Amino acid sequence: ASRYTLSRTTLELPGITPSSRSGSLHPLPLEPPSPS
């Protein structure tokens, strides 16, 4: 449930995409499941 919310937040945020949170762009510390 938590991951679902975080995933939605990343998609809603302008500048943060499921591809960006890979480690390139991390302006918001709300998805620290994969630091690599």
N, CA, C and O atoms as CSV, one atom per row, in Angstrom:
chain,resi,resn,atom,element,x,y,z
A,1,ALA,N,N,0.847,-1.207,0.000
A,1,ALA,CA,C,0.000,0.000,0.000
A,1,ALA,C,C,0.878,1.251,0.000
A,1,ALA,O,O,0.588,2.227,-0.691
A,2,SER,N,N,1.942,1.205,0.776
A,2,SER,CA,C,2.841,2.367,0.861
A,2,SER,C,C,3.505,2.604,-0.491
A,2,SER,O,O,3.596,3.736,-0.968
A,3,ARG,N,N,3.957,1.532,-1.087
A,3,ARG,CA,C,4.657,1.656,-2.371
A,3,ARG,C,C,3.719,2.239,-3.424
A,3,ARG,O,O,4.135,3.047,-4.255
A,4,TYR,N,N,2.477,1.834,-3.386
A,4,TYR,CA,C,1.501,2.323,-4.370
A,4,TYR,C,C,1.368,3.835,-4.267
A,4,TYR,O,O,1.347,4.540,-5.276
A,5,THR,N,N,1.279,4.323,-3.031
A,5,THR,CA,C,1.148,5.764,-2.815
A,5,THR,C,C,2.398,6.487,-3.303
A,5,THR,O,O,2.312,7.521,-3.965
A,6,LEU,N,N,3.551,5.933,-2.969
A,6,LEU,CA,C,4.812,6.568,-3.373
A,6,LEU,C,C,4.916,6.590,-4.890
A,6,LEU,O,O,5.346,7.583,-5.478
A,7,SER,N,N,4.523,5.496,-5.513
A,7,SER,CA,C,4.588,5.410,-6.970
A,7,SER,C,C,3.712,6.489,-7.597
A,7,SER,O,O,4.108,7.150,-8.557
A,8,ARG,N,N,2.528,6.653,-7.043
A,8,ARG,CA,C,1.595,7.655,-7.567
A,8,ARG,C,C,2.174,9.048,-7.389
A,8,ARG,O,O,2.064,9.893,-8.278
A,9,THR,N,N,2.789,9.285,-6.242
A,9,THR,CA,C,3.369,10.600,-5.961
A,9,THR,C,C,4.451,10.926,-6.978
A,9,THR,O,O,4.538,12.053,-7.467
A,10,THR,N,N,5.263,9.946,-7.290
A,10,THR,CA,C,6.358,10.177,-8.237
A,10,THR,C,C,5.797,10.522,-9.609
A,10,THR,O,O,6.355,11.356,-10.323
A,11,LEU,N,N,4.702,9.886,-9.970
A,11,LEU,CA,C,4.110,10.138,-11.282
A,11,LEU,C,C,3.425,11.502,-11.308
A,11,LEU,O,O,3.371,12.158,-12.349
A,12,GLU,N,N,2.908,11.919,-10.170
A,12,GLU,CA,C,2.198,13.202,-10.106
A,12,GLU,C,C,3.174,14.371,-10.074
A,12,GLU,O,O,2.872,15.460,-10.562
A,13,LEU,N,N,4.350,14.133,-9.492
A,13,LEU,CA,C,5.331,15.210,-9.369
A,13,LEU,C,C,5.964,15.519,-10.721
A,13,LEU,O,O,6.392,14.612,-11.435
A,14,PRO,N,N,6.021,16.790,-11.066
A,14,PRO,CA,C,6.613,17.225,-12.331
A,14,PRO,C,C,8.136,17.233,-12.250
A,14,PRO,O,O,8.717,18.089,-11.583
A,15,GLY,N,N,8.775,16.300,-12.916
A,15,GLY,CA,C,10.231,16.263,-12.867
A,15,GLY,C,C,10.705,14.951,-12.280
A,15,GLY,O,O,11.880,14.597,-12.375
A,16,ILE,N,N,9.770,14.230,-11.670
A,16,ILE,CA,C,10.145,12.949,-11.069
A,16,ILE,C,C,9.358,11.828,-11.749
A,16,ILE,O,O,8.151,11.692,-11.548
A,17,THR,N,N,10.043,11.046,-12.539
A,17,THR,CA,C,9.386,9.959,-13.253
A,17,THR,C,C,9.904,8.621,-12.745
A,17,THR,O,O,10.970,8.561,-12.131
A,18,PRO,N,N,9.161,7.553,-12.993
A,18,PRO,CA,C,9.561,6.221,-12.555
A,18,PRO,C,C,10.963,5.874,-13.056
A,18,PRO,O,O,11.640,5.017,-12.487
A,19,SER,N,N,11.387,6.543,-14.113
A,19,SER,CA,C,12.711,6.289,-14.676
A,19,SER,C,C,13.753,7.137,-13.961
A,19,SER,O,O,14.898,6.719,-13.790
A,20,SER,N,N,13.343,8.334,-13.546
A,20,SER,CA,C,14.277,9.263,-12.901
A,20,SER,C,C,14.603,8.791,-11.490
A,20,SER,O,O,15.747,8.898,-11.047
A,21,ARG,N,N,13.602,8.269,-10.780
A,21,ARG,CA,C,13.836,7.866,-9.394
A,21,ARG,C,C,14.826,6.708,-9.331
A,21,ARG,O,O,15.130,6.199,-8.252
A,22,SER,N,N,15.322,6.300,-10.483
A,22,SER,CA,C,16.300,5.211,-10.524
A,22,SER,C,C,17.538,5.595,-9.723
A,22,SER,O,O,18.254,4.731,-9.217
A,23,GLY,N,N,17.780,6.884,-9.613
A,23,GLY,CA,C,18.963,7.315,-8.869
A,23,GLY,C,C,19.509,8.607,-9.454
A,23,GLY,O,O,20.359,9.264,-8.852
A,24,SER,N,N,19.014,8.967,-10.635
A,24,SER,CA,C,19.492,10.190,-11.289
A,24,SER,C,C,18.941,11.415,-10.569
A,24,SER,O,O,19.697,12.255,-10.082
A,25,LEU,N,N,17.625,11.506,-10.508
A,25,LEU,CA,C,16.989,12.652,-9.846
A,25,LEU,C,C,16.284,12.197,-8.579
A,25,LEU,O,O,15.385,11.358,-8.624
A,26,HIS,N,N,16.695,12.750,-7.462
A,26,HIS,CA,C,16.091,12.377,-6.183
A,26,HIS,C,C,15.926,13.593,-5.300
A,26,HIS,O,O,16.506,13.664,-4.216
A,27,PRO,N,N,15.127,14.563,-5.761
A,27,PRO,CA,C,14.910,15.810,-5.026
A,27,PRO,C,C,14.071,15.581,-3.780
A,27,PRO,O,O,14.160,16.339,-2.814
A,28,LEU,N,N,13.258,14.535,-3.807
A,28,LEU,CA,C,12.401,14.262,-2.653
A,28,LEU,C,C,12.729,12.897,-2.071
A,28,LEU,O,O,12.684,11.892,-2.780
A,29,PRO,N,N,13.057,12.854,-0.791
A,29,PRO,CA,C,13.414,11.603,-0.112
A,29,PRO,C,C,12.181,10.826,0.316
A,29,PRO,O,O,12.009,10.532,1.499
A,30,LEU,N,N,11.319,10.492,-0.645
A,30,LEU,CA,C,10.104,9.762,-0.280
A,30,LEU,C,C,10.109,8.391,-0.937
A,30,LEU,O,O,9.123,7.658,-0.859
A,31,GLU,N,N,11.223,8.042,-1.589
A,31,GLU,CA,C,11.310,6.710,-2.204
A,31,GLU,C,C,12.725,6.164,-2.096
A,31,GLU,O,O,13.422,6.041,-3.103
A,32,PRO,N,N,13.153,5.838,-0.883
A,32,PRO,CA,C,14.513,5.324,-0.680
A,32,PRO,C,C,14.562,3.804,-0.540
A,32,PRO,O,O,15.208,3.285,0.370
A,33,PRO,N,N,13.874,3.082,-1.449
A,33,PRO,CA,C,13.890,1.629,-1.370
A,33,PRO,C,C,15.079,1.064,-2.131
A,33,PRO,O,O,15.559,-0.025,-1.816
A,34,SER,N,N,15.556,1.796,-3.128
A,34,SER,CA,C,16.679,1.336,-3.947
A,34,SER,C,C,17.682,2.475,-4.130
A,34,SER,O,O,17.563,3.269,-5.063
A,35,PRO,N,N,18.661,2.549,-3.242
A,35,PRO,CA,C,19.667,3.621,-3.286
A,35,PRO,C,C,20.638,3.427,-4.443
A,35,PRO,O,O,21.354,4.355,-4.818
A,36,SER,N,N,20.663,2.225,-5.007
A,36,SER,CA,C,21.585,1.960,-6.110
A,36,SER,C,C,21.022,2.532,-7.400
A,36,SER,O,O,21.649,2.415,-8.453
